[in-house]
Amino acid sequence: MNPSPENPRDPLEVLIDRTLRTQPLRRAPRSLEGRVFAELARRAALPWWRKSYAYWPAPMRAAFFVLSAVAAAALVAGLYFLSHGASRELASEVAGRFGWLSFAQEIFSAVASRALAVWHAIPPLWLYGGAAVLATAYATLLGVGAAAYRAFFAPRT
Amino acid sequence: MNDDPPVQTSPSGVISPTDFATFMRNYQDMVFSTAARLTGNETQAEDISQEVFLKAHQHFAMLVASPTAGGWLKTVATNLSLNHLSRYRNRWRFFSELRRDDAGAESEAPEVDFAAPDTFFGGVDADERRSLVERALDELPAHQRVPLVLYHFEDLPYDEIAKKLGVSLAKVKTDILRARAALAKIIQRAGSTAHEAFNN
């Protein structure tokens, strides 16, 4: 606990200290108790899977733990087999099933090359001008926001 | 002053509340006061108080029999209020406090030229006095009110306040010194107005 007041020769500190320490507690709003119990009831009514892990039923926690361990083991085993070339057939079959990915890549490349061509066709001066307009608009908005905050919301000192 | 938990007491000592509603009723004014004085805003204080009691409910088995439940609640209320204020401060720092923090961070505490009276309240009744002080606290800017409240209400020493707020010791001392002067002026101004109204 602070030795109060810290500087007993300072009359202002003594006065403030005495004034604040004799201040009674503020009365909590009547709605507080109702709000707390309503929130507790809402949380209690949530199904277990929407609560945090600590509140899950014990069997569910155990099952989740086992499933996670199995998934991790399967992942490690799969990586091991792939890295040792033991399943080239499996890899080619998987690649065949995902053939649509190469098609999507071709479309994306075509769109990107067209966009790049358009970008290079724009004169650099226009680009610099556009960037300057954007920067000016951003700075103006920031300035107006700061002025508005200081005028209407800033706490008085 | 306020760290004494307002629990029911008997000659044999502290009686623990038997259920959560009783527990809440015993401590809600203390929790709300802590949050309201730190945030300077009753709506935010009610939200924070709700959060404090929801946490308390999770640890109720431990708290119900603990003689330090009041201290636990007060610490949680203080930390949640400071977290709330730091989120708010970060959001508005660019606009409002950057310059103040830089100006006050390393400077020595200035001399405050203020002639303190013996008392702020002449002829003002107790209810009005309590209300005047609370309103005056709410009027202080957060960077002055928070260290002042932590020092005078929560009994934290300067270095611990500096650590909690993440600012230098010099800034804490400066802010508390300025806060006292500002608070005294606000109370004195409001008190004299109330006194005139009381006499008329």
Interface residues (C-beta under 8 A of the other chain):
Chain A: M1 N2 S4 P11 L12 E13 V14 L15 I16 D17 T19 L20 R21 T22 Q23 P24 L25 R26 R27 A28 P29 S31 L32 E33 R35 V36 F37 E39 L40 R43 G145 A146 Y149 R150 A154 P155 R156 T157
Chain B: M1 N2 P6 A21 M24 R25 Q28 D29 M30 V31 F32 S33 A36 R37 E42 E46 S49 Q50 F53 L54 H57 W92 F94 F95 S96 V112 F114 A116 P117 D118 T119 F120 R130 V133 E134 E139 L140 P141 A142 Q144 Y151 H152 F153 D155 L156 P157 R180 A181 A182 L183 A184 I187
